[in-house]
């Protein structure tokens, strides 16, 4: 047996599909009621509440998840944080070194589903330099928004 995919149920498939296309860099394939984002490690499916009601006896509720975390391994968590700043805004957990040796950040999609980007530990010196640079750029972006 193998896990074939993870599926999210939403009231707005096109909007959630666009969000995940931006986050993952994978084009969704499907319709207004169901799409798949097929990556190297697996598939993320997004289904409409309407189709779940029709074909799955209404077994799932949109935007009600508070127990599943979608984990994605990335090369550099800090670079991803910088890249996604305008899309996700505030993080649940900003990039953080974890005691088990990885670096991770947590954020939510528009429906409130929790996403974890993580990377195995990198060189502390290289990570520190990029982190300082990223924080400077984020601060500058925030200041620009305040003045515009």
C-alpha positions, -999 to 999 in steps of 0.1 A, spaced: 0 0 0 11 36 -7 -3 70 0 -15 82 -34 -21 119 -26 -33 144 0 -66 162 -9 -78 195 4 -115 204 3 -123 241 -4 -152 264 -15 -129 280 -41 -108 255 -61 -94 281 -86 -82 305 -59 -66 277 -37 -51 262 -69 -35 296 -78 -21 299 -43 -4 264 -44 8 271 -79 27 301 -66 39 283 -35 50 251 -52 58 263 -87 36 235 -101 8 241 -125 -26 226 -115 -43 202 -138 -81 198 -137 -113 216 -136 -132 242 -114 -142 213 -91 -110 193 -88 -73 199 -96 -41 181 -90 -6 195 -85 17 166 -93 52 170 -79 82 147 -77 73 134 -43 35 131 -47 3 148 -56 -16 175 -38 -53 174 -49 -78 202 -43 -115 193 -45 -146 215 -43 -170 212 -14 -197 207 -40 -180 176 -55 -174 161 -20 -211 166 -12 -221 149 -45 -196 120 -46 -184 115 -10 -216 118 10 -205 152 23 -178 136 44 -154 166 44 -159 202 54 -141 231 36 -116 252 56 -121 232 88 -87 215 90 -68 221 123 -49 188 126 -30 181 94 3 198 84 15 196 48 53 192 49 75 202 20 112 198 19 130 227 3 166 236 -3 166 268 17 138 279 40 150 315 43 151 320 5 115 305 4 104 329 31 117 358 12 102 346 -21 68 340 -5 66 372 16 41 390 -5 19 359 -9 17 346 26 24 377 47 28 367 83 41 332 92 28 310 120 65 303 127 92 323 110 122 304 98 136 286 129 164 262 137 148 231 152 165 210 179 165 179 156 187 197 131 164 210 105 153 246 97 116 252 92 88 277 88 50 273 92 24 293 74 -13 289 64 -29 287 30 -61 309 23 -83 282 38 -62 279 70 -44 247 62 -10 246 78 21 243 56 56 235 68 86 242 47 117 225 61 153 219 51 181 198 66 206 218 86 230 239 64 262 256 72 255 280 101 277 307 87 261 307 52 226 305 67 234 334 91 246 356 63 215 350 41 192 354 71 207 388 80 203 399 43 167 386 42 157 404 73 172 437 60 152 433 27 120 423 46 123 454 68 129 476 38 97 461 21 76 468 52 89 504 54 81 510 17 45 497 23 41 521 52 51 551 30 31 541 -1 
